[in-house]
Amino acid sequence: MTLAEFKTFVASHQVKFDGAQPIAAHEFDEYERRLGHPLPQSLRWLLGTQGYSNCSGVDNLDEAVERTLTCRTSILLPRNWLLLNDWGEAGMVLLDLPTGRVCWCGSHNAGNLASGQIDADAEWFDGYAEWAASRVANL
């Protein structure tokens, strides 16, 4: 989904995307510096204009970045992943920073990420915009 298509999608579901605490541009720049990768434009736009909502699929980007950096050391999480959310038994949501693809998989996959082995039951989304759009359908 292009950024323009995503903006149109969000506008057509505005009530579900109305959120809190939009993120300032300089904060995104700092997150990208710390992660060593750019964030998808769709994520920057949504969180920068709408803030956090149930449909954003991210509870707190600052915490997500901190958790990711911790996991890079503790479980050798590869540098390409951003752990967007860890929902315990409901699974974890990961963003592959170079490709923009999002993976929702069981938390038991955390130890397998270093070898690139994610269970076949993982649900993949072509990008952050597709992930956020799926939240609309599932909430």
C-alpha positions as CSV (number, residue, x, y, z in Angstrom):
1,M,0.0,0.0,0.0
2,T,1.4,3.4,-0.9
3,L,1.6,6.2,1.6
4,A,-1.2,8.0,-0.3
5,E,-3.4,4.9,-0.2
6,F,-2.7,4.5,3.5
7,K,-3.6,8.1,4.2
8,T,-6.9,7.6,2.4
9,F,-7.5,4.4,4.3
10,V,-6.9,6.1,7.7
11,A,-9.2,9.0,6.7
12,S,-11.9,6.5,5.9
13,H,-11.5,4.9,9.4
14,Q,-10.6,8.1,11.3
15,V,-12.4,7.2,14.5
16,K,-10.4,4.0,14.9
17,F,-7.1,5.8,14.3
18,D,-7.8,8.8,16.5
19,G,-5.0,8.5,19.0
20,A,-3.0,10.2,21.6
21,Q,0.6,11.5,21.9
22,P,1.7,12.2,18.3
23,I,5.5,11.8,18.0
24,A,7.6,14.8,16.9
25,A,9.8,14.4,13.8
26,H,13.1,14.8,15.8
27,E,12.1,11.8,18.0
28,F,11.8,9.6,14.9
29,D,15.2,10.8,13.8
30,E,16.6,9.8,17.2
31,Y,14.9,6.3,17.1
32,E,16.3,5.7,13.6
33,R,19.8,6.7,14.7
34,R,19.6,4.4,17.7
35,L,18.2,1.5,15.6
36,G,20.6,2.0,12.7
37,H,17.8,1.9,10.2
38,P,15.1,4.2,8.9
39,L,11.5,3.6,10.0
40,P,8.8,3.2,7.3
41,Q,7.2,6.4,6.1
42,S,3.7,5.0,6.9
43,L,4.7,4.5,10.6
44,R,6.3,7.9,10.8
45,W,3.2,9.6,9.2
46,L,0.6,7.7,11.3
47,L,2.3,8.1,14.7
48,G,3.4,11.6,13.9
49,T,-0.1,12.8,12.9
50,Q,-2.5,10.5,14.7
51,G,-0.5,9.3,17.7
52,Y,-1.0,5.9,19.4
53,S,-4.3,4.1,18.9
54,N,-5.5,0.5,19.0
55,C,-5.2,0.4,15.3
56,S,-1.6,1.8,15.2
57,G,-0.4,-1.6,16.3
58,V,2.3,0.1,18.4
59,D,1.7,0.8,22.1
60,N,4.7,3.0,22.7
61,L,7.5,3.5,20.1
62,D,10.0,4.7,22.8
63,E,9.5,1.4,24.7
64,A,9.6,-0.6,21.5
65,V,13.0,0.8,20.6
66,E,14.3,0.3,24.2
67,R,13.0,-3.3,24.2
68,T,14.6,-3.9,20.8
69,L,18.0,-2.6,21.9
70,T,17.9,-4.8,25.0
71,C,16.9,-7.9,23.0
72,R,19.8,-7.2,20.6
73,T,22.1,-8.0,23.5
74,S,20.1,-10.5,25.6
75,I,18.8,-12.8,22.9
76,L,21.0,-11.7,20.0
77,L,18.0,-10.2,18.2
78,P,19.3,-9.4,14.6
79,R,19.7,-5.7,13.9
80,N,17.1,-5.7,11.2
81,W,14.2,-6.3,13.6
82,L,12.2,-3.8,15.6
83,L,10.0,-5.4,18.3
84,L,6.9,-3.3,17.9
85,N,4.9,-5.1,20.5
86,D,5.2,-8.1,22.8
87,W,1.7,-9.3,23.7
88,G,2.8,-12.4,25.7
89,E,0.6,-15.3,24.9
90,A,-1.0,-13.3,22.0
91,G,2.5,-13.2,20.3
92,M,4.9,-10.5,19.3
93,V,4.9,-8.1,16.4
94,L,8.2,-7.5,14.6
95,L,9.1,-5.0,11.9
96,D,11.8,-6.0,9.5
97,L,13.4,-2.6,9.1
98,P,15.1,-3.0,5.7
99,T,12.1,-4.5,4.0
100,G,9.3,-2.9,6.0
101,R,7.5,-6.2,6.3
102,V,5.7,-7.0,9.6
103,C,5.5,-10.4,11.3
104,W,3.1,-11.4,14.0
105,C,4.2,-14.6,15.5
106,G,4.2,-16.6,18.7
107,S,6.6,-15.3,21.4
108,H,8.3,-18.7,21.4
109,N,9.9,-17.6,18.1
110,A,12.1,-15.0,19.9
111,G,15.0,-17.4,20.3
112,N,14.7,-18.4,16.7
113,L,15.1,-15.0,15.2
114,A,18.9,-15.0,15.2
115,S,18.8,-17.9,12.8
116,G,15.9,-16.6,10.7
117,Q,13.7,-19.5,11.7
118,I,10.2,-18.3,12.3
119,D,7.3,-20.8,12.6
120,A,5.1,-21.4,9.6
121,D,2.1,-20.2,11.7
122,A,3.5,-16.6,11.6
123,E,1.3,-14.0,9.9
124,W,3.2,-11.7,7.5
125,F,2.2,-8.3,6.3
126,D,3.7,-6.5,3.3
127,G,4.4,-3.4,5.3
128,Y,3.5,-1.4,8.3
129,A,0.5,0.1,6.5
130,E,-0.9,-3.3,5.9
131,W,-0.3,-4.3,9.5
132,A,-2.2,-1.2,10.8
133,A,-5.0,-1.8,8.3
134,S,-5.4,-5.4,9.6
135,R,-5.9,-4.0,13.1
136,V,-9.0,-2.2,11.8
137,A,-10.4,-5.4,10.6
138,N,-9.6,-7.3,13.8
139,L,-10.8,-4.7,16.4
